[in-house]
Amino acid sequence: MLALFKNINGDKALWAVVALLGLFSFLPVYSASSNLVYVVGNGTPIGHLVKHAVFLIFGFGIIYGIHRIPTHFFKGLSLIAMPIVIVLLVITLFQGSSVDGTNASRWIRLPFVKFQTSTLAAVVLMIYVARYLTKIKDEAINFKESIVPLWLPVFAVVGLILPANFSTAGIIFTMVLVLCFIGGYPFKYLMGIVGSGLLALTFFILVAKAFPDAFANRVDTWENRFENFMNGEDTEADYQIEKAKIAIATGGIVGKGAGKSVQKNFLPQSSSDFIYAIIVEEYGLVGGVVLMLFFLFLLFRIVVIANGSPTTFGTLLALAVGLPIIFQAMINMAVAVELFPVTGQNLPLISSGGTSAWMTCLAIGIVLSVSNKQHRKSKSNLNINETNPLEILSGQL
């Protein structure tokens, strides 16, 4: 065990906050799993807790293994992985299977787990974009020349995820735009990409409306969720929001106490999408704010690591895989308090789940790889004259 800790490198504060979030997650997951047991009739509370523990232990194994990989290796790995994830997304989109009678076009079935390919695709795509921006940082950027190497893979990944998971596709597209802006990609070109994305989305909606059987009524679901969010109509999604708000309201300042949530028995997805509402009910406003501060501290460490990297790729890589974690967490919390329509996004490192937790751990491992001083020294010898894109961005602003 001591030998293991001696081999742990990278930012110790980031290690600490990730470990604390992981340990804390056992309490709300165990409490909220009663919904799955007594309402849905799925397993036992101890069974769900053990399953969550196995996923987290394996996830921390991923963090440990990935953080020891030198940062520059991820450039080549992204080139190899990009065509693989596109093939996986195509297989996922057209597999036509279901899980418990629900639309399961987000998952591929493996022998022991259902694998959500969009989570892997998101990480790989962000690394790929960081690699490309590093490659062209000293060149005059020509929009036409960047279409095939940059925007074609972006639109391919987003387009393949979009039919089954609009929120994930939107998050990925937004994060790519943010990363490109930080990386110095011309703003006028980004506005053109935004316009192209809106046109593509409009075309997809029109096609889906014309052939509703081809997309399992996903567009109608998006429309209903948005309209219900704006109008406050009584639907299943609105039912979830109402129960979440009741949980938050009854939590008060200090909460009811660990395991004493009442709304976990009525709130669907209480251990995943709406776990933040259960946390506030049990630990109160204090617990909800403290958890939010933990994620803000996580953001702070990611920015510090990115700014401290001596290479452009290291900086962009840390931001590319780190920022989506914080963005997803904020969206999850915003949904629970009805600041955002229902999206189906988990709370990273807290919610129960398998592949989404593993991909979060993969991203954290990559950020820790950037912060690894031993790898940083070897990289600085190779790229000592590179300019930090955060300094370029601050000059632009």
N, C-alpha and C positions, 0 to 999 in steps of 0.2 A: 504493500500500500504506500509506504514511504517512497519507494522508487517511482511509483506512479505519479505522486505529487511533485517529485523532483523534475519529472519530464513535462509538467504543465507549464507552458510558456504563455506569452501574450499579456494582455491587459488584465491585471488582477481584479480591478473594480468591475470590469465587464463579467468576468467569471463569477464574481460574488453576486451581482444583481440577477444574473441568469439562474444561478443555483438557488437563490432565495425565492424567486418566482416559481421555479419548479417545485421546491419543497412546499410552498404555500398552496400550490394547486391541488394537493391531495385533500385538503379540507373541503373546499367547495365542490370538487368532483365527487367525493364520497357522499356528501350531503345531497347534492342534486341528482345523484344516480338513483335515488328512491323513486323518481318519476319514471325511469325506465323499468324499474323492478315492479312497482305496485300499480302503475297506471298502464304501461305498455305491456308488462308481463315478460320482461326480458332480463334473465339472469338474476344475480343477487348483488347487493351493495358491495360485499367483499370481493365478488368476482370482478365487478367494474373497477374497483380500486386496484386490484392486482393487475388487471389489464392496463390501466393507466400507468402503473408503476413500471411495467415491462416496457411500454412505449417510451417512457421518460428515460429509463436506464439505457435503452438502446439509443435514444436520441443523444444522451450525453456521451455515449460511446462515439457517435458520429462527430460531435463537437471535438472530442479529444483527437480522433483520427485526422479530421480535416485541418485542425489548427496547426498540425505539424507539417503540412504540405507547404513548400515554398510558394509564395504568392504568384510568381510569374508562371508557374505550372498551369494555373487556371486559364491562361490565354489559350493554350493549345487544347485543354480539356473542353472549353466552350465550343471550339470549332468541331471537335469530334461529337460532342453531345447534341449540338443543334439539330442536325438531320435526324438523329435518333428520337428526340422528343417530338419532332414534327410527325414522324411515323407513328409514334405512340398516341399522339393527339388524334390522328386520322383514325386509328383503330378504335380509340375510345369513342369518338363521335359516331361511328357507324356500327358499333358492336350490337346495339339494340337490346341489351339485357336489362334486367330490372332487379332492384333490391327491395324485398318486402312489398312489392306491388307499386313502388314509386319509380320515377324517372331516375335512372342510374347512369346516364350518359356522361357523367363526370368521372367514372371509375372504370378501372380494369381489374378483373378478378385475378388474384394470385392465389397460390395454394393455401396461404394462411392469413391473408389480409386483402382488403380492397384498396387498390392503389389509385389515388387521385392524381392523374398525370398533369393537370394544370398547375399544381403546386411545384412540381419539378421543372416544368417548362418555364415558369416565371423566374426561377432562380437562374436557370441556364441562359435565358434570354437577356437578363440584366447583366450577367457576366459578359456575354457576347457583345452587348452594346458598349460596355465599358472598354472592352478590348478594341473595338472599332474606333471609339473616340480617342483612345490613346494613340492609335496608329496614325490618325489624321491631325493630331494636335498642332503640328508645325506646318501644315499644308493649307493652301487656300481652298476652302470648301466649295465644291461645285455640287449643286443639288442633284443634277442628273447622274453624276458619278456615284452618289451615295444611295441612289434608289435601290439598286440590286443588292449591294453588300450590307446595307443597313435596314432600309424600310421594307424590303420584301420579306425578310425573316420576321420582322416585327408584325407586319400585317398578317403573315401566315399564321403565326402563333395566336395572335389576338382573334383572328377570324375563326380559327378552329375551336377556340374556347368559348367564343361568344354565344353560339346557339344554346349551350347547356348552362352557362354560368356567366351571365352578363356582368355581375359585380366584380368577379375576378378579372374578366377581360378589361373592364374599365379601370381597375386599379393598376393592372400591368401597363396599359397604354399611358395612363397618367404618370406613372413612375418613369417610364421610358422618356417621356417629354421632359420631366424634371431633370433627369440625369443628362439628357442632351443639352439642356440649357446650362447646367452647371459645367458641362464639358466644353462649352464654347461653341456649340452648334448655332449657326445664325438664327436669331429670333424670327426673322421674316419667313425663313423656311419652315420653322416649327409651326407658325400660324397656317401655312399652306398644308402641312401634315394634319393639323387639327381639322381644317376644312375638308380634307380628303377623307378623314376618319368619319366625320359627320355624314358625308355623302354616302360612304360605304354602309354606315349604320342605317341610314334612311332606305337605301336600296334593299338591305337585308330585311328590314321590317315590311317593306312592300311585297317582297317575295314570300315572306312568311305568312302574310295576310292572304296572299293569293293561293298558297299551298299550305294550309294550316296543319295537315296531317304529317307533313315532312319534318316539322320542328316541335312536335308534342305540345303545341299551344304555349310555348315559352314567351312569345311576344305578348300574348294576352295576360300572362302572369306579371310581366314587367309593367304593363299598362295599369293593371288593377292595383298593384302595390303602390305605384306612384300616385294614382288618382285617390286611393284610400288614404295615403299619407297627406295629400293636400286637402281632402274633404272630410276626413275622419269618419268614413263609413264603416259599418259593422261587417267585418270579414274575418277569416281565420288569421290573417296577418295582423289585423287590428286587434283581434282577441289576444294575440301574443303581446302586443305593445301594451294593451290595457293591463294585463297581468303583470308585465314587467314594471309598469309604473306603480301598480299597487304594492309590489314587492319593495320598490325603492322608497315609496312614501311611508310604508309601515316600518321601514328600517330605522328611521329617525336619525339621531346623531351618532349613537354608538352601536346600534343594531340589536337584534334579538339574541345574538350569541351563536356560536358555531353549531351547525346542525339543526338549528331551530327554525329554519325557513318554513313558512306555510305555503307560499306560492309555488315552491318547487313541485308540489303535487298537482298543480293545475297548469303550469307554464310549459308548453312544448319546447323541446330543445333546451331545457334548463341547464343541462350539463355541458352544452357546447355554445350555440349561438347567443343564448341569453344568460350565460353564467354570471355576467357582470351584475345583472339585476339581483341574482341570488346572493352574490357577495355583499352588495349594499344592504340587502335585507338582513343578513346575518351579522355584518360588521359595521353597518351604518354609514353615514356620510364620511366619517373618519376613515373607515376602511376603503371606501371608494376613492377618496382623494389620495390616500397613501399609495394605493395601487397605481393610480394615474401618475403620481410623482415617480414611482419606480420606472414606469415606461419613459417618462421624460428624462430621467437620469440615464436610462439606456440610450436614448437619443443623444444625450450630451456626450456619453463615452464614444458612441459611433462617430460623431463629428470630430471629437478630439483625436481619435485614432486616424480618421481620414486626413485631418489637417496635419498630423504628425508624420504621415508617410512621406518618404523622400522621393517617391515615384508617382507619376501621373496615374499609372494603372492602379497602384495601391490605393490612392485617394478615391478614384472613381469606383473601384471595386467595393471598398467598404461602404460607400454611399449607395451603390447599386443594390446590394443585397441587404443592407441594414435599414434604409429608410422605409421599404415596404413593410417591414415588421411593425414599425411605429404607426405607419399609416393605417394598416389593418387593425391595430389595437384601438386607435382613435375612432375608426368607423364602427367597430363593435360596440364601444361604449356609447357612441352617439346614437346608434340604433336603439339601445336599451332605454335611453331617456327621450326617445322620439325626436331627435334632432336630424335623423336621417331615415329614409325608408328601409324596410327590412331587406337585408342583403344576403344573409346566410354566411357571414364571415365569422370564423372562430376568433377567440381572444388568444393571441399567441402565448405559448408556454403555460397557459392556465386551463383552457378548455380541454375536455376529453377529445381524443382523436389520435389517429395513427400517423398517416403520411403527412398531414399538414404540420404536425408537431415535428416530424423528422426533417421536413424541409426548412422549418424555422431553425432547427438545430444545425442543419447544413449551412444556412446563411450565417449564423452566429460563429460557426467554426471558421468560415472564410474571413469574417471580420477579425477574429482572433489571430488568424494567420497573418493578416496585414499588420497587426500590432506586435507580432512576434519579433523581438529585437534581433535575434540571430538571423532570421530571414531578411529583416530590414537592412542589416549591415551588408549582407551579400548582394542585395538588390541595389543598394546605394552605390556600390562599386561599379555596377553595370550601367546605372542610369543617373549618375550624380548631377548631371546638368539639366534634368527634367524640371519643368515648372509646375507648381502646385495649382490645379484648376480652381481651388477655393480662393486663392489669391487673385486669379484672373476675374472670377465672379465678383469679388468684393470691389475690384477696380471698376467693373462695369456698372455696379450699382451705385 
